[in-house]
């Protein structure tokens, strides 16, 4: 998976298409990522004690990794990711400006 926690990504599809945000969680087994402030859903929380009210909570739901694209920190544009070996270490590289990410 090319996307990691802390990366800035742009949404390519869905109700938040065109917006960008920071990845807060990666689920590699399901090929999904959770982006802060995007793909928000409302979840109903039941009251725990008697006399206390239940509430509606908005949380960021996971989205498929194919629906987001990494924004290069140098050029600031969404771009595809390549890989390069630099001194026995695999490094992510921006396909537009060829800079190490």
N, C-alpha and C positions, 0 to 999 in steps of 0.2 A: 504494500500500500504506500502510495507516494505522499499522502497527507499525514501530518503528525500534529500532536497536541501543541497549541500555541501558534500555529500557522494562521495567516490571514487568508481567507478564501472568499470567492464570489459565487453566489447562487446562480446556477444556469437555468433551473426550471423550478416550477412550483409557484405557490402564492407570493413568495418573496423574491422572485426572479429579479436579478440586477442589483440586489443589495449585497453588502459584504459584512463579514463579521469574523470573530476569532474562534478557532476550534477549541472547545473546552473538554471534549472527550472523544476518543476513537474506539470503535468496536470492530477490530479487524476480522473476527470470526464471521460477522454478518455483513462485512463491507459497508459499514455505516459510520457516520460522524455526527456529533452534536455541535451545532454552531450557536454561540451566545447571541440571544436576541432574535434568532430566525427560526422559522417553522414552529411558531408558538402554538400550543394547544391548551385548552382549559381542562383541568382535572378537578373533580369534585372530591372534597375531603370530608369525611364523616366526622361528627362531633365525638370526642373521646369521653367526655363526662356529661352527666345530666345537666340540663340547663344551659349548656354551652352550644353555640351555633356552629353549624357546618360552614364550610367556605369553598370558594372556587379559586384554584391556584392556576396561574399560567406558567407553563414550563416549556423549555425548548425540547422538541422531540427529535429523535435521530432521523437522519436523511441519508439516502444512498450516496456513497462517495463519488459516483459517476455524475451526480447532479451539482457538484461543486468543483471549482477550479482554483488552484493556488495563485495568489497574487505575489509576484516577484518583489522582494523587499527593495531591490535596486531600481528597476525601471517602473515599478508601481502598476504594472499591467498584468491582467490574468494571462498565464501562459502554461504551456505543457511542461512536463518535467522529464528530464533525461538523467541518466546516471553515468558517472565517470569514476574510474579508479585513480586515486591520488595517494601514492605511497602506501599501498596495501589497505586502503580504506575506501569504501564505496560512498560517493558523495552525490547529493542531488544537484542538478544543474538546470538553470532556466534555459529553455529552448530559444527564447527571443534574444537575450543579451549574453548568453553563454557564461553567466556568473554563477559561482558556487552559492548554494542556498544553505 
